[in-house]
Amino acid sequence: MVTMTFTKDMIERLVATALQSFLAVFVLTDLSSAKSAGIAAGAAVLSAIKAMLAKQTGDKASASLAN
C-alpha cells in the first residue's frame, strides 16, 4: 500500500531530479530544450524506479534508501 507520506516524498524527488537534469543538460550542452526535457524525463523515470525499490527494502513510508 502506498501512503500519502511516500507519495509526497516520491513526487518531491521526481520533480527535483527532473529540474536538476533539465538545467544541467540545457546549460552545459547545446541540446535543444525538447531534447533536454526528454533527458530530464528519463532521469525522473529512473528516480521513480529507485523510489519504488527503496520502498521494498527500507522504510515503507519513505522513498529513501537510507533508513
Backbone torsions as a table, in degrees:
resi	resn	phi	psi	omega
1	MET	NA	136.4	-179.6
2	VAL	-95.0	125.1	-179.8
3	THR	-90.7	164.2	178.3
4	MET	-64.8	-37.2	178.5
5	THR	-61.6	-46.1	178.8
6	PHE	-62.2	-43.8	-178.8
7	THR	-61.4	-45.8	178.5
8	LYS	-62.5	-43.1	179.8
9	ASP	-61.7	-45.6	-178.8
10	MET	-66.3	-42.9	179.5
11	ILE	-62.3	-42.8	177.8
12	GLU	-58.3	-44.4	-179.3
13	ARG	-67.3	-39.7	-179.9
14	LEU	-65.2	-44.7	180.0
15	VAL	-64.0	-45.1	179.7
16	ALA	-62.2	-44.0	179.7
17	THR	-63.4	-44.6	-179.7
18	ALA	-62.4	-46.0	180.0
19	LEU	-64.5	-44.1	179.6
20	GLN	-63.4	-43.4	179.9
21	SER	-64.5	-45.8	-179.8
22	PHE	-59.7	-49.9	-178.1
23	LEU	-63.9	-39.9	179.6
24	ALA	-62.9	-47.5	-178.6
25	VAL	-69.2	-43.7	-177.4
26	PHE	-64.5	-41.6	-176.2
27	VAL	-79.7	-39.4	-172.3
28	LEU	-91.0	-11.5	179.8
29	THR	-125.6	178.9	177.6
30	ASP	-105.9	22.9	178.3
31	LEU	-72.3	152.4	177.7
32	SER	-70.3	165.9	-179.8
33	SER	-66.2	-30.0	177.9
34	ALA	-66.3	-43.2	178.4
35	LYS	-67.7	-39.0	177.5
36	SER	-62.8	-40.1	178.6
37	ALA	-64.8	-37.8	177.7
38	GLY	-63.8	-43.0	177.6
39	ILE	-64.9	-42.0	178.5
40	ALA	-62.7	-39.3	178.0
41	ALA	-64.5	-40.4	177.0
42	GLY	-61.9	-41.4	178.2
43	ALA	-65.3	-38.1	178.5
44	ALA	-66.0	-38.0	176.8
45	VAL	-63.0	-44.1	177.8
46	LEU	-62.6	-36.3	177.5
47	SER	-65.7	-38.7	177.7
48	ALA	-64.4	-41.4	177.9
49	ILE	-62.2	-43.6	178.2
50	LYS	-62.2	-40.5	179.9
51	ALA	-63.8	-41.6	179.4
52	MET	-67.2	-38.3	176.0
53	LEU	-66.3	-39.0	179.1
54	ALA	-63.5	-36.7	178.4
55	LYS	-61.2	-34.3	-178.7
56	GLN	-76.3	-28.0	-173.7
57	THR	-105.8	-24.2	-174.5
58	GLY	-118.1	-142.4	178.7
59	ASP	-65.3	125.0	-176.7
60	LYS	-68.2	-16.8	-178.7
61	ALA	-99.7	7.4	-176.5
62	SER	-133.0	151.1	175.9
63	ALA	-93.9	14.6	-178.0
64	SER	-98.4	144.3	173.8
65	LEU	-77.5	-22.1	179.5
66	ALA	-78.8	138.4	178.9
67	ASN	-98.4	NA	NA
